Amino acid sequence: MLGVEYFNTLRYKDALAQFDETIRLDPANGQAYYAKGITLKRLRKDKEAIEQMKKGCELKNTAACVIVGMSHQKK
């Protein structure tokens, strides 16, 4: 939740640090990978964002899977 609050207040670097901590503590947390991907997208780090979304999708995060699918359609 803290990472989301940082994101909502445009503190993207703090949000990334929080999402990284969440992933470190719970590597199977697909929501954390999704949130990290969204944050990276805001920072215009598209390639890194998609990699995080792929990890989130592998962990059954539906929203991440949708974004990964959309990224394949753009190619």
Order of alpha helices (4+ residues) and beta strands (2+ residues): alpha-alpha-alpha-alpha-alpha
